[in-house]
Amino acid sequence: MQKHSVSLNGHRTSISLEPIFWQQLHRLATRHGLPLQTLIEQIDTTRHANLSSALRVYVVEALLAGETEAQGQKHFSVANAQRGLPVSKK
C-alpha cells in the first residue's frame, strides 16, 4: 500500500491505495488533462463509499470502459458525464 496526502475541501487527508491504482489514477488524470488532485476531488464529490474504495471503483470502471468502447459502446462516458466526472477522450 502507498499513502498519499491530498487536500479535500480545505482539509488534509491520507489515501492508501495499492501502487497499481495510483499508477492508473495518474494515467487517467493525464488522459483527461487534469491534475491528479482535481480528479480525486471530482471523484470525492460523487462517491457513496469511502474515498479509497471510490478511487478503486473509478479505475476499474475506466479499464472496463476501455474494453467496451473498443466494441463501440459508450455507456461509461455517459455515466461519468451524468456523475459530473471526466469522460473518455478517445
N, C-alpha and C positions, 0 to 999 in steps of 0.2 A: 504494500500500500504506500502511496505517496500522499503527503499532506500539502495542501496549498492554502494560503490565506487570501481571501478576497474581501472586498467591501460591498455590502448589500444594504441599501437604504441607510447609508452612513454608519453602519456597524460592521466591524471586522468579524469574520467568521472563518473557520477552517473547514476544508472539504477533504475527505480522504477517499481516494479512488485508486484503482489499480493503474499501473503505467499505461497499459493499452488504451484505457478510457481517456486519460489525459492526452495521449497522442492523437486520438481520433477527435477529441474536442478541439484541439489546436488546428487540426486539418479542416474541420468543419467551419470553424471561425474564419480561417483564411479563405476558404472557398466562398463564404458569404460576404467577404470583405469587412469583417468585424473584428475588433479586438476581442480576445477571449473573455475578458471581463464583461463586455457588453452582451455576448452570447449567454454567459452564465446568468446575468441579470434578467435577460428576456425569459430564459427557462424558469428562473425563480418566480417570476410574476405569474406563470401559468401552471405551476406544479400543484399536485394534490397529494404528494408523498414527501418524504424528507428530500433534501436537495441532492444528496449523493445518489439516491435512487432515481430521481428525476433526470439527472445528468446521464446516468447509465441507460435509462429508457430512451432518451433522446438520441444517444449514439446508436443504439440497436435499431431504432426506427429509421434512422438515416441510412444505416447499412442495408437494411431490408428494402428500403425505398429504392436504393440503387439497383437492386435486383429487379424490382417490379417496374421501375422506369425503363429498364432495358427492354421490357415487353410492351412499352407504350402506355403503361398505367401511371397516372399522376396523383393518386389518392394521397400520398404522403405530403406533397407540396400543397394540396388543397387543405388537408388537415392542419398543416402548420400555418397556413395563411389565416385560417379560421381562429387559431390559437394566438395569432399575432407574432409568430416566430418566423425566422428566415425560411424562405422556400428555396428549393433546388435551383441552381443556375446552370443547368445542362444545355 
